[in-house]
Amino acid sequence: MYKNGETNAIAKKHYCFKKGYLQVAIGEKEELTKGIMDILGISGKTYFSTRLNKGVSNISKEKYDDITALFNNYSITDIWDIIE
C-alpha cells in the first residue's frame, strides 16, 4: 500500500505548537527553538517564525511525536492547536 521509507502525514490540518512555545521560559527558548528546527529540518529563523505562527501542515507522526517529547522535557504537555 505504501512505499517503504515514506512517512505519512497525520491529517491534512495545520498543527501549531505556538501554544506550547509561549509556555517556555525565555531563557530556554533558544534551546527549544534549535531543537524544533532540527526536528523540522529548518535552517533559518525566519522560516521557523512562519512555522511557529502558521503551524505545520501535513506533519508526519514521527515529527509530531518528536516535538511533543521535546516540549515534555520542559514539563509542557498542552502544546498543540489543530486548525482545520
Residue frames as a rotation matrix with the C-alpha (Angstrom) as fourth column:
MET 1
0.570 0.821 0.000 0.00
0.821 -0.570 0.000 0.00
0.000 0.000 -1.000 0.00
TYR 2
0.929 -0.340 -0.149 2.72
-0.318 -0.936 0.153 2.49
-0.191 -0.095 -0.977 0.96
LYS 3
0.497 -0.842 -0.210 6.31
0.013 0.249 -0.968 2.51
0.868 0.479 0.134 -0.17
ASN 4
0.534 -0.407 -0.741 8.84
0.843 0.316 0.435 1.62
0.057 -0.857 0.512 2.49
GLY 5
-0.519 -0.836 -0.178 10.59
0.853 -0.520 -0.045 4.62
-0.055 -0.175 0.983 3.98
GLU 6
-0.389 0.447 0.806 7.77
0.188 -0.818 0.544 7.07
0.902 0.363 0.234 3.38
THR 7
-0.850 0.246 -0.465 6.39
0.445 -0.136 -0.885 8.99
-0.281 -0.960 0.006 6.31
ASN 8
-0.305 0.845 0.439 2.73
0.706 -0.109 0.700 9.78
0.640 0.523 -0.563 6.13
ALA 9
-0.734 0.111 0.670 1.04
-0.336 -0.917 -0.216 12.90
0.590 -0.383 0.711 7.40
ILE 10
-0.892 0.451 -0.031 -1.28
0.209 0.352 -0.912 12.65
-0.401 -0.820 -0.408 10.37
ALA 11
0.183 0.954 0.239 -4.07
0.849 -0.031 -0.527 14.60
-0.495 0.299 -0.816 8.66
LYS 12
-0.347 -0.266 0.899 -4.49
0.783 -0.610 0.122 17.45
0.517 0.746 0.420 6.27
LYS 13
0.856 0.504 -0.117 -4.63
0.466 -0.653 0.597 20.05
0.224 -0.565 -0.794 9.01
HIS 14
0.115 -0.810 0.575 -2.27
-0.193 -0.586 -0.787 22.64
0.975 -0.021 -0.223 10.43
TYR 15
0.602 -0.050 -0.797 -0.59
0.731 0.437 0.525 21.60
0.322 -0.898 0.300 13.66
CYS 16
0.319 -0.409 0.855 0.54
-0.144 -0.912 -0.383 24.70
0.937 0.000 -0.350 15.53
PHE 17
0.140 -0.384 -0.913 2.93
0.855 0.512 -0.084 24.43
0.499 -0.768 0.400 18.51
LYS 18
-0.342 -0.287 0.895 2.74
0.010 -0.953 -0.302 28.13
0.940 -0.095 0.329 19.44
LYS 19
0.678 0.657 0.331 0.55
-0.355 -0.102 0.929 27.40
0.644 -0.747 0.164 22.49
GLY 20
0.806 -0.442 -0.395 3.31
0.590 0.657 0.469 25.25
0.052 -0.611 0.790 23.96
TYR 21
-0.081 -0.903 0.422 6.09
0.788 -0.317 -0.527 27.60
0.610 0.290 0.738 22.84
LEU 22
0.073 0.191 0.979 4.54
-0.215 -0.956 0.202 30.51
0.974 -0.225 -0.029 24.74
GLN 23
0.943 0.328 0.054 4.72
-0.143 0.252 0.957 28.48
0.301 -0.910 0.284 27.97
VAL 24
0.414 -0.874 -0.255 8.51
0.836 0.476 -0.273 28.05
0.360 -0.100 0.928 27.82
ALA 25
0.595 -0.302 -0.745 10.70
0.414 -0.679 0.606 30.30
-0.688 -0.670 -0.279 29.95
ILE 26
0.926 -0.217 -0.308 12.57
-0.369 -0.688 -0.625 32.98
-0.076 0.692 -0.717 27.99
GLY 27
0.096 -0.982 0.165 15.95
-0.890 -0.010 0.455 31.55
-0.445 -0.190 -0.875 28.96
GLU 28
-0.297 -0.153 0.943 15.03
0.004 0.987 0.162 28.15
-0.955 0.052 -0.292 27.49
LYS 29
0.679 0.713 -0.176 13.52
-0.148 -0.102 -0.984 29.32
-0.719 0.694 0.036 24.19
GLU 30
0.186 -0.689 -0.701 16.81
-0.972 -0.234 -0.028 29.40
-0.145 0.686 -0.713 22.28
GLU 31
-0.774 -0.496 0.393 17.49
-0.488 0.863 0.127 25.75
-0.403 -0.094 -0.911 23.07
LEU 32
-0.087 0.846 0.526 13.90
0.197 0.532 -0.823 24.73
-0.977 0.032 -0.213 22.32
THR 33
0.629 0.295 -0.719 13.91
-0.545 -0.492 -0.678 26.66
-0.554 0.819 -0.149 19.04
LYS 34
-0.309 -0.839 -0.448 17.07
-0.946 0.223 0.235 24.87
-0.097 0.497 -0.862 17.94
GLY 35
-0.741 0.068 0.668 15.54
-0.109 0.969 -0.220 21.50
-0.662 -0.236 -0.711 18.82
ILE 36
0.336 0.934 0.125 12.36
0.109 0.093 -0.990 22.20
-0.936 0.346 -0.071 16.85
MET 37
0.455 -0.242 -0.857 14.37
-0.830 -0.465 -0.310 23.50
-0.323 0.852 -0.412 13.89
ASP 38
-0.676 -0.735 0.048 16.42
-0.690 0.655 0.309 20.28
-0.258 0.175 -0.950 13.90
ILE 39
-0.445 0.588 0.675 13.29
0.183 0.798 -0.575 18.11
-0.877 -0.132 -0.462 14.01
LEU 40
0.606 0.790 -0.095 11.59
0.123 -0.211 -0.970 20.02
-0.786 0.576 -0.225 11.18
GLY 41
0.026 -0.688 0.725 14.76
0.946 0.251 0.204 20.39
-0.323 0.681 0.657 9.12
ILE 42
0.899 0.315 0.305 14.61
0.385 -0.900 -0.206 24.19
0.209 0.303 -0.930 9.23
SER 43
-0.049 -0.994 -0.099 17.81
0.980 -0.029 -0.197 26.21
0.193 -0.106 0.975 8.90
GLY 44
-0.682 -0.212 0.700 16.51
0.253 -0.966 -0.047 29.79
0.686 0.145 0.713 9.07
LYS 45
-0.834 0.335 -0.438 14.88
0.398 -0.185 -0.899 31.65
-0.382 -0.924 0.021 11.94
THR 46
-0.668 0.615 -0.420 12.53
-0.713 -0.691 0.121 33.43
-0.216 0.380 0.899 9.54
TYR 47
-0.358 0.528 -0.770 11.08
-0.419 0.646 0.638 30.14
0.834 0.551 -0.009 8.34
PHE 48
-0.755 0.078 -0.651 10.88
0.568 0.575 -0.589 28.92
0.328 -0.814 -0.479 11.94
SER 49
-0.849 0.438 -0.295 8.84
-0.149 -0.735 -0.661 32.02
-0.506 -0.518 0.690 12.78
THR 50
-0.446 0.698 -0.561 6.47
-0.832 -0.093 0.546 31.22
0.329 0.710 0.622 9.92
ARG 51
-0.385 0.266 -0.884 6.00
0.129 0.964 0.234 27.63
0.914 -0.024 -0.405 11.18
LEU 52
-0.898 0.041 -0.439 5.52
0.437 -0.035 -0.899 28.94
-0.052 -0.999 0.014 14.72
ASN 53
-0.713 0.604 -0.357 2.77
-0.409 -0.771 -0.488 31.34
-0.570 -0.202 0.796 13.69
LYS 54
-0.143 0.678 -0.721 1.06
-0.981 0.002 0.196 29.43
0.134 0.735 0.665 10.87
GLY 55
0.450 0.265 0.853 1.63
-0.522 0.853 0.010 25.86
-0.725 -0.450 0.522 12.00
VAL 56
-0.738 -0.665 -0.112 2.91
-0.549 0.497 0.672 22.84
-0.391 0.557 -0.732 10.15
SER 57
0.392 0.887 -0.244 0.62
-0.880 0.284 -0.381 21.22
-0.269 0.364 0.892 7.61
ASN 58
0.818 0.045 -0.574 0.78
-0.314 0.870 -0.380 17.51
0.482 0.491 0.726 6.86
ILE 59
-0.011 -0.835 0.550 3.24
-0.996 -0.038 -0.076 16.84
0.084 -0.549 -0.831 9.69
SER 60
-0.127 -0.095 -0.987 4.46
-0.230 0.971 -0.064 13.27
0.965 0.219 -0.145 9.96
LYS 61
0.859 0.474 -0.195 3.59
0.019 0.351 0.936 11.24
0.512 -0.808 0.293 13.04
GLU 62
0.264 -0.850 -0.455 7.31
0.916 0.369 -0.156 10.91
0.301 -0.376 0.877 13.84
LYS 63
-0.605 -0.487 0.630 7.90
0.342 -0.874 -0.346 14.69
0.719 0.007 0.695 13.80
TYR 64
0.278 0.804 0.526 4.73
-0.367 -0.417 0.832 15.28
0.888 -0.424 0.179 15.82
ASP 65
0.861 0.038 -0.507 5.90
0.378 0.620 0.688 12.79
0.340 -0.784 0.519 18.45
ASP 66
-0.108 -0.988 -0.108 9.45
0.910 -0.054 -0.412 14.22
0.401 -0.143 0.905 18.48
ILE 67
-0.470 0.000 0.883 8.20
-0.058 -0.998 -0.031 17.78
0.881 -0.065 0.469 19.04
THR 68
0.636 0.755 0.159 5.81
-0.284 0.037 0.958 16.59
0.718 -0.654 0.238 21.74
ALA 69
0.617 -0.486 -0.618 8.66
0.741 0.624 0.248 14.76
0.265 -0.611 0.746 23.50
LEU 70
-0.442 -0.803 0.400 10.85
0.622 -0.595 -0.508 17.87
0.646 0.025 0.763 23.26
PHE 71
-0.113 0.490 0.864 8.20
-0.440 -0.805 0.399 20.01
0.891 -0.335 0.306 24.95
ASN 72
0.828 0.425 -0.365 7.71
0.078 0.558 0.826 17.30
0.555 -0.713 0.429 27.59
ASN 73
-0.036 -0.928 -0.370 11.37
0.843 0.171 -0.510 17.83
0.537 -0.330 0.776 28.54
TYR 74
-0.828 -0.186 0.529 10.28
-0.017 -0.935 -0.354 21.31
0.561 -0.302 0.771 29.66
SER 75
-0.796 0.568 -0.208 7.24
0.463 0.351 -0.814 19.87
-0.389 -0.745 -0.542 31.53
ILE 76
-0.482 0.664 -0.572 4.84
-0.721 -0.672 -0.172 21.27
-0.498 0.330 0.802 28.94
THR 77
-0.726 0.280 0.628 2.03
0.359 0.933 -0.003 18.97
-0.587 0.223 -0.778 27.87
ASP 78
0.458 0.889 0.000 -0.55
0.528 -0.272 -0.805 21.36
-0.715 0.369 -0.594 26.36
ILE 79
-0.476 -0.872 -0.115 1.31
0.294 -0.281 0.913 22.06
-0.829 0.401 0.390 23.13
TRP 80
-0.892 -0.025 0.451 -0.81
0.447 0.102 0.889 21.82
-0.068 0.994 -0.080 20.03
ASP 81
-0.087 0.886 -0.455 -3.57
-0.414 -0.448 -0.793 23.83
-0.906 0.119 0.406 18.39
ILE 82
-0.684 -0.069 0.726 -5.03
0.534 0.631 0.563 21.91
-0.497 0.773 -0.395 15.47
ILE 83
-0.290 0.503 -0.814 -6.50
-0.471 -0.815 -0.336 24.12
-0.833 0.287 0.473 12.77
GLU 84
0.354 0.533 0.768 -8.76
0.436 0.633 -0.640 22.82
-0.827 0.562 -0.008 10.01
